[in-house]
Amino acid sequence: MLDPKEEIKQKLNIVDVVGSYIKLQKVGVNYRALCPFHKEKTPSFYVSPSRQIAHCFGCGFSGDIFTFVMKIENLDFPSALKVLANKAGVELPKFNKELDSAKKMIFEIQEKALRFYENNLKNHPEVIDYLKKRGLNNETLRIFRIGFAPDEWQLLLQYLLSEHYKLSEIEKTGLVIRKNEFINIQNADTLNPTSFYDRFRSRIMFPIFGISGEILGFSGRIFIGENQSQLKTIKNIEEIGKYINSPQTLVYDKSKILYMLNITKQYIIEANEAIIVEGAMDALSCHQEGAKNVVATLGTALTNHHLDLLKRYTNTLVFGFDNDEAGQVATERAVELALSSDFNLKIINLKTAKDFSEYLTLYPNTLSEALKNTKPIMEFYFERGQNLNDLNSQKGKNAFLNYFLPKINYLKNNIMERSFWIEKTATLLNTKIEVIDEALKTINHAAKNQPLPQQTEEKDEEILETSLKTRQEILAEKLLSQYLLHKDLLRDLIFEYQNYFPFQYQNIINFISNKENEKLLDSPELSSIKTILDDDDINKINYLWLLATKASDKTQSDALLKEEMESCASYLKQEYIKNRLIVLQNQIKECETNQNKEKLDQLLQEFVNLSKEISLQK
């Protein structure tokens, strides 16, 4: 009898395995691609069918199908063996001792819960009717295993207990909530089941799967029947939210998961682009309409982890975020983040629709046309700048220039396109091209040279662990936490040094730049700003308040505090410049390799200027 590993090797071809993760191009007898393990513009990753190995001449990776899957999925060997065995149809001996038993139990319980939700949907025709009115057909409901959680306090909990799962095991899935947080120190198994209730109640359930098909968590959308005036178990829908998702668990981290990617990754490879929308309903509607290369973020902004996942399959992203202000802000943040990872970007024009689902309802059978006529990034910025500012006033015109002109720097060496947008700006503002050209050269130097956000870890737990933070982040948090306690004293200082704060704090600073928003920060639960900032930003503000409380020193005079914070801001600027110099060094090396003299001269000049500035800072 063959060893399972050898049997898998006989049944699977490395080209098929690697090709299910990244787009391969045939070159002679071999295949090549952009390496999924490091950033590169010229393909250096090769796959050899004859030798059944893959090798990258850029980063040095080399290995067979097992090594490749372990690295790209971040798995240990037993887990990679299981993934490949499923692909090959090979039955494995049990590896219970090797597998993480806690994660395995979560997967098992959540699969039970999913079947429970699926069966409940069949018993609630009014929910099925609602989904069909939203445009979803039976096939979509079946493929994506949509379910329903009834309006009952403990229906799922009692079912899982009847299946002989322990309270402690069920609690780890996030499917149930303790009634009293102050008893969290007790072991769940020592408590009465009445101390818990179902997290998801009266909600349409969208299961969230990992790339390999394991169930990681759920997203639940509120459902109120047409004949219902209110729900039994939910009274404050606006506060709780139309959608709720599984909390962070051993297997679920919303910053690292994209809805539907397990099914749509192959379509993304074939189309060589990924459509990114907000929420499960938009993704399902898009997929059903025929654009199957779609994924969705759930309850969080797009992160570097999401981009790293997508980079395995494509270099082109198409954004279809909501048309409201929150959606536009999300689009802008996603664009800047994706630009830093060298993606090609497009934006779908949703016309008058508020979101993707509504677009498909208002403009049926036009999705393929919309995908052919996407907005270029600069057009998105140009329109957004106009929407944000009153161009009938000089103040509004200046604000438009401050917003839009720095974006022209994203065009880098594309002289023709830069000229086009400079001319278009001059026409819009009814002024001379020379005036706009001069404004582009002299506009706030720091803002113009602000680098695109660099790759940083965005794990929720890192917000709470100073030891894992950069010095720039620690200084930024110190300044912002003191600002919460001394707004009038430190307001000018914060905005003077705004451009030197790390990217992950820029959204918060933009929010507090409006004085009307400052008083909203004093709300202990910050519930009043949930519709303005996303969960990650609210978590950061809560943490800043925690820091502020710990660091509060009522004996320190305002003069001493301001002096200390001015010193802190100066160090923050130094750290920013140091980081920028590192980025410039890498860009200079790349330009020297590519013999791009024009850009090299620009980078060298900026490097010299910043070097002089940091020497003056010391």
N, C-alpha and C positions, 0 to 999 in steps of 0.2 A: 504493500500500500504506500502510495506517495506521501511524503511529508506535505502538510497543508500549504506551506510556503511555496514548495516546488510545483504543486498542483495549480496554485494561483498563477504562478509565472507562466506555466504552459497555456493557461486559458486566456490570459490577458496580454495584449500587446502594449508596450510602453507608449506608442504613438497615440493609441486610443485613450489611455489613462491620462497622459499629460494634456492631450487635446481636449479633454473634458473640463480642464481648468483654465487653460490659456489658448490663445489663437496661434496655431502653427502654420508655417509656410513651407512648402516643399522646396528644397534646394538640392538638386541632384538626387542622390540616394538617401539623403538625410532630411531633417526638418529643422527649422530655426524659429525663434520668437524673441520678443523682449523678455528679459529675465524677470520672473515674478519675485525674486528675492533681493533685488537691488534696483535702484533707479538708473535707467539708461535710455538713450535716444536711438542708439544703433543696436540691432539685435546681436547678442553674443551668446545666446542660450541655444544649444543644439541637442537634438534627439536623434539617436542612431538606432534604427529598427533592427539592423543586423546584430548589433552588440547588446541591444535592449538596455541602453543606459542613456542618461541625460548629463550634459556637462555645460557649465557656463564659463566662458573664457574671461568674463569680467570679474565675477566674485569668487570663482573657484569651486562652486558647488558641483558635485559629481555623485551620481548614484543611480540605483534601479528604481522600480516602481514603488517599493516600500520606503526607500529613503526620501523620494520625492513627495509622497503623500504625507509622511511624517512631518516634513518641513513645511509644506504649503498649508496643511491643516493644523499645524502645531499639536501633533498627536504623539503619544508614545508608541512603541512598536506594536503592542497588543491591540491598541485602538486602530492603528493603521491597517493591521492584519485583518481586523474585523470589517473595516470599510471595503477593502479589496476583496475579501471573501464574499461579501454581499454582491459586489459587481460581478464576480466570477461564478457565483452560484456554488461555492464550495462550503461544505459544512465544517465548522471548526469544533475542536474539543473545547470544553468549557474552560474559560480563563478567569473564573470568579475571583481567584486570589490576586490576579494581576490588575483587575479593573477597580476603579474607584467605586466602592460599594454605595456610598452616599449618592453619587451622581446617578448610578444605575437605578437606585430606588426612586429618585425623582423622575427619571424618564418613564419608569414603569407606572408610577402613580398618575403621571400626567397623561399617559396613553389611556389609562382607565377613565380619567376625567373627560378626555376628549370623546371617547365613545359614549359616555353618559350625556354629554352636551349634544352630540349628533342625534342620539335617540330622542332627546327632548325636543329638538327642532322638528322631527317628524310628527310629534304630538301637538305641535302648535302651528296650525295652518295659517293663522293670522300673521305670524312672523315670516313664514315662507311667502305669503302674499306681499308683504312689505318689501322683501328682498327682490321679488320679481318686478314690483313697481319701480324699484331703484335700478332695474335693468339687468339683474343677475339671473341666469337660467339654471336649470337643475344640474346641468353638466358642471358648471362652475362651482356650484355648492358642493357637489360630490368630490371633484378633483381637489379642492382646497379645504375640504372637510369642515365646512361651516357648521356651527352648532348654536345652541341656545341655553342660557342659564335662567331658569324661571325665577319669578319674584317671590322667593322663599329664603328664610334666614339660614337654614342648615341642610338643605336638600342634598347638595353634593357631599358635605361632611358626613352625613348619616350613611350615604351610599358607600363612601370609601371605608368607613368604619365597619360596615357590614361585609366588606371585602377583606377584613382582617388586617388592615393597615393601622399602625400605631398613630396616636395623635402627634407625636414628635416627628414621625416620618412625613405625615401630611403637612405639618406646619412648614417644613423645610421647602416645600414646593411653592409657597406663597399663595396657595389657593384658599387658605383660610386666614382669618385675622383674630388675634386675641382681643377680647372686649376691654381688658384693662392692661395698658402697657406696663404698669408698675409690677405686674406679676411675671414679667419676662425672665426674671432670674430663675424662676422655677422650671423644672423639667416638665414639658407638656404632658408626659404620660402620667404625672402625679395629679393633674388637674381634671376637673369634670368637663366632659365635652361641651356642656352649656357655656363654658368660658370662651368658646370660639364661635365664629359665624363665617359663612361663605364670603369671600372677597367679591366674586362676580354674581350679581343678582339682577334679574330682568335685563339681561344683556345678550346681544348677538355675539357669539364667540368666534373669533378668528384665531386658529392655532398658529403659533410661530415655530418654524422648524429650522434646525441647523443645516449647514450645507450638506451634511451626510444623511439628512432625513430624520434625525432624532428630534423629538418635541421638546422645545426649550421653555415655552411659556405661552401666554395668551394675551390677546387684545380684545377688550369687550366694549361694544357700543350699546348705549342705553336704548331700550325699546319700551315705548308706551303705546298700548293698543288704541285704536281709534275710539273705542267705547270706554276707555279708562280716563277718569279725571285725575287720578294720582296713583302712585305705587304704594305698596304696603311697606316695603323695606328701604325705600329711598325717598327722602323728603326734600333734600337740598341738592338737586341735580346740577344747578349752575355752579355751586361751590365744588362738588365732587368732580364734575366734568362729564361731557358727553361720552368721552372715551377714557377708559382706564386700562393700564397694562400690568402684567405681572411685575412684582418688585424684583430687585436684584437678588439672585439666588446663586447657588453653586454653578448653575448651568446657564443662567440668563443674565446678560448684560446688554442693555438696549443700545449702548454706544458702539457695540461690536456686531450687531445683528441687523440684517436687512430682510424685510418681509418678502417672501416668495423666491429668494435667491436660490434655494435648493431646487426649485423647478425651472426657473427662468435662466439659470447660468448658461445653459447650452444655447438658448436663443440669443443671449447677449454675445456669445462668441461668434455665432453665425452672422448676426447683424453688425458686429463690431461696434456696438454702442449700447449703452444702458440708459433707459428712461427712468428718472427718479421722481417719484411723486410723494405726497404726504398722505399717509393713512392707508388702511387696508382696502376700503371701498374704492378709492381712486385706482389703486393697483389692480384690483379685480376687474373693474370696469374696463380699464385699458387693455388688460390681457384678453378679456373676452371679445373686445372690439377687433382683435387681431394683432395688436402690438405686444407680442408676448415677451419681449426683452425688457420687462419692467420690474422694478423693485420699489419698496417704500420704506421710509424711515418711520418709526413708531415712537411717539412721545419724546423725541429728542431731535436736536439739530444734526445735520450731517457732520460726521467726525472723521478724523484721520484714519481711524480703524475701518470705517465704512469705505473710505477711498482705497485703503490698502487691499481690502477684499475685492473691490471692483477692478483694481489694476491688474489682477490676475487674468481678467477676461477681456478687457477693452481699454482703449485710451480715449474714448469719446463718451461724454456724458450729456444727456438731454434733460434739462430741468423742467418739471411741470408742477411747480409748487403753487399754492393758492394765490388768488389774485388780490386778496386783501392786504392791508399794510403789514400784518405779521408774516404773511407769505412772501411778500416782497423783500422784507428784511431777511427772512430765511434764505431767499434766493441769493441776495447780495453776499451774505456770509458764506454760503456754500460755494459761490463762484470764486471768491477770493481764496478760499481754502483749496479748492480744486486746481486753481491756476498755479498754486505753489507746488503741486504735484505733477505739473506738465500735462494735464488733461486737455483735450480739445473739447470746447464747451458750446452748447446751444441752449436756447430757451424757447419753449413752446408758447405761442401766442394764444392765450385762452379767451381773447376778445372780451365779451361782456360777462362771461361766466365767472362765478366766484371760486370754483375749484374744478378739478378734472372731471369728476362725475357729472357735474352740472353742464360742463362743456359738451360732453358726449350726449346729454339729453337735449340741449339746445341746438346742437349742430351735428345731428346724426350722420353717420357715413362720411365724415370729413376728417377723421383722425389721420389717415395716411397722407392726406393733403397738408394737414397741419404739421406733420413731421417732416415734410419736404420743404416747408416754408417757415422754419424756425427763425427766431430773432438772433442776430449776432449779439455777442456780449456787449459791445459798445453801444448798440442801439438800445439795449435794455437800460444801460446806465444813463444814456441821453434822455430817454423818456422818463426815467425815474427822477432824474435831476429836475426836470420840468414840473413833475407832479409834486415834488417836495417844496418848491419855491415859487413865490409870486414874481414872475418876470416883468411885471408892470412897475416894479419899484427897483431903485438902484440897489437897495439892500438885498432884494431877492436875486438880482442879477449877480451880485458879488458872491452870494451864497451858492448859486448854481456853479459859478466858476471854481469856487473852492471845493465843491463836491466833484465836478466832472473832470476838470483838467488833470488832476493827479491820475485819473484812470487811463488817460492817454499814454502814460508811461508803461502801462501793461502791454502796449503794442510793440515795445522794445525797438527793434530796428526796422519795422515796417514803415518806411518813410512815406509811401504813397497813402497808406491808410491814416497815418498821423495827420498828414496834410488835409485829407478829406474831412476829418472831424474838427480840425481847427477852423477850416472854412465854414463848415456847417454851424459851428458855434458862433462864428462871427455873423453869419446870416440870421441866426435865431435872435441874437442880441442887438442886431442892427448896428454893428460897429465894424471897424476895419480889421482885416486879417492880422495886420501888424500889431494891433492892440492885444489881440488874443495870443499871438505868438510871444509877445513880450510878457504877458501875464503868466503864460506857461513857464517861462524861464525864471520869473521872479516870485511866483506864488510860494507861500510858506515852505521853506526849504526842507524842514523836517517831514512835513506831510508828503511832499513830492517824492522824497527818497525813502519813505517808510517801506520796508521790504514786505512782500507778501508773507502771510503767516507761515512759519516753518513747521515742519513735522514735529509735534510734541505729543507726549502721552496724555490722554484725556480720561484716565480711569477715575471713577467717582471716589475711590478710596484714597487717591493721591491728594485730593482736596484736603483730607484730614491728616496727612502725614508729611510734616514739614521736611523730614529727612530726605524725601524723594523729590523735593522741589529745587529749582534753580535759584540762584541768589537773586536774580531779577524778579522772580515770582514772590520770594519772601519779602523783598523791599516793597513791591507793589501792594502786597497784602497789609503790610505795616502802615503804609500811607493811607490806604482806603479804609482800614479799620479805624484809624484815628479820625479820619474825615467824618465817619458816622457819628462820632461824639462831638466833633468841633467843626461843623459845616461852615459857619461864617468865617472862622479863622483860617481854614485850609482850602476853601473853595478855589481861590485864584491860583494857588500853588498846584492843585490837582490838574487844573486845565492848562496851566503853563507847561506842565511836563506830560500832558496826556499822550503825546505820540511815542513816549518812551516806555509806556506800560506794555506788558505782554499782550498778545492778541486776545487771549481768552478773557481779558478784563475790559476790552474796548466797548463791548456792548453795554456793560454796566455804566461805564463813564458817559457814554452817549445818552443813556437813560437819565442820569442825574444832572446832565448839562441843562435840562429843563427844570427850572426852580419849582415848577408845579409838582414835579415828581419827587422832590426831596422829602416832602412830608410823608409820602407814601412809604418811605423806607422805615419809618418809625413804628409801623404796624407789626406787632410781634409775630403774626402768622404770615405776613406779606401776601395775604389772599387777594388784596386789591390790585396786585400787579401781575397776577398769573396770566392774564390775557395779553400782557405787554412783553414780559420776558419769559424765556423757556425755563424748564425745570432746572437745567444745569446752572443758569445764571442765578436763579432764586436760591439754590443750594449754596452757591458761592457767597451770596449776600448773608445768608444765615450763618455761614462759617465766619464771615468778617465780623458779624455782631458778636460771635463767641470770642473771637480774638480781642475785640474792643473791650468786652467786659473783663477779660483776664488782664489786659494791659492798662486798664483805667487807673490813673494816678491823680487824685483830686488835689494833691499838694503841689503839683507842678504848675508853675505860672504859664500864662499864655505865651509870653515872650520866649521862655526856654523851650516850650513845646514846639513853637514855630521854628525856632532855630534848629532843633533836632530833626524836624520833618524836612526842612530845607536841605540839610545835610543828607538825609535819606534820599530825597529826590535827586540830588547831585550824583549820588552813588548809582541810583537807578539809571540815570542817563549814561553813566560810564559803562554799566553792564550792557545796555542796549547797543552802544557803539562797539564794544568788544565783540558782541554777537554778530553785528553787522559786518565787522572786519573779517570775521571767520567766513561768513557767506561770500563776501567779496573775493577772498583768497581763492575759494573753490571756483567761483565764476571766472576769475582771471586765468586760472590754470586751464579751464575748459576753452576759453577764448584763444589762449596760446596754442592749444592743441588743434583747434579748428581754424587757426590763422584768421580770426575775425578782428582785424586791426581797429576798425571804427569803434566797435563796442569795447575792445580792450582799452583804448585810450580813455573812454568815458569811465570805465571801472577803475582804472589806475588813478585818474584825477579824483574820483570820489574817495578812493582809499587814502590818498595823500591828505585830502581835506579832513577826513575823519581822524586820521592819525594825528594831525596837528591839533584838532579839537580835543582829543582825549589827553594829549600831553598838557594842554592848558588846564584841563579839569583836575589834573593830579596836584 
